[in-house]
Amino acid sequence: MGRNKEIYKVTLVGGAVNVILLLFKFIAGIVGHSAAMVADAVHSLSDFVTDIIVILFVRISGKPKDKSHDYGHGKYETLAMTIIGMALLSVAIGILYNGVMKIAFWWKGGELEAPGNLALWAALLSVVLKEAVYRYSMLKARQLSSQAVEANAWHHRSDALSSIGTAIGIGGAIFLGQRWTVLDPIASVIVGIFIVHVSIGMLRNGIGDLMEQSLPDEVEAEIIKLAASIDGVTEPHDLRTRRIGNHYAIELHILMNGQIPLREAHDKASEVEELLRLHYGDETHVVVHVEPK
């Protein structure tokens, strides 16, 4: 099965789970009078929307190079990850606002309605299903080297962890009595804070790649070491790196004996390129500039 088809399969599995959960959560949140569960339902809705985004953008990113995209369409996958991060952040802000308003209402002497058992069962079911989808998606993300699938996997994990907080808040509000019903909106605020943290991490990585951020220092050090391992190649320098979707782009200069034939110098440079592609994948963009010493 092709890479894109595998990504579609993973995303559709997550999408199916999201549809089931968001419907159950909305019903449980409304019927069970739980602000935390409604917040969790909105989170699941955002998961479903991002599943659609992943499917659309991965189809585009899988297109081959063309006249107007000499480096391919890999950045679209990074763009998808960035949009997912923005969606998560907007959801988190809404959850935080609603939770704080309910806490303020309670603080001023207002009575909050205790959530029902249906909301608690919905939260526990969400924890189990979303953690399972996270593990499945992350396994596939590593196999497929897909940023978008990895970002979506973390979205599933964030939903699972938020549901744990939701379950604690709902359970406390149910079993500790009327004076503790504020635990439900408190749980929704905790969920919101967690989602903010996850979304900012996604945005930092996505925007960094879109702004041509260099690869991590340890990766660049490894590139220099690999290039220098070729016999006759010395002092790899002026290294420039970036990420194009799930692939690397590498440009560097190397020193070689200025007296050797041009053909031999070309072959050595090609050997460096082949070694880097062997290590980082066939789609790695590599440019090697030879300088005499």
Buried (B, 14 or more C-beta within 10 A) or exposed (E): EEBBEBBBEBBEBBBEBBBBBBEBBBBBBBBBBBBBBBBBBBBBBBBBBBBEBBBEBBBBBBEEEEEEEEEBBBBBBBBBBBBBBBBBBEBBBBBBEBBBEBBEBBEEEEEBEBBBEBBBBBBBBBBEBBBBBBBBBBEBBEEBBBBBBBBBBBBBBBBBBBBBBBBBBBBBBBEEEEEBBBBBBBBBBBBBBBBBEBBBBBBEBBBBBBEEBEBEEEBBEBBBEBBEEBEBBEEBEEBBBBBBBBBBBBBBBBBBEEEBEEEEBEEBBEBBBEBBBEEBEEBBBBEBEBEEE
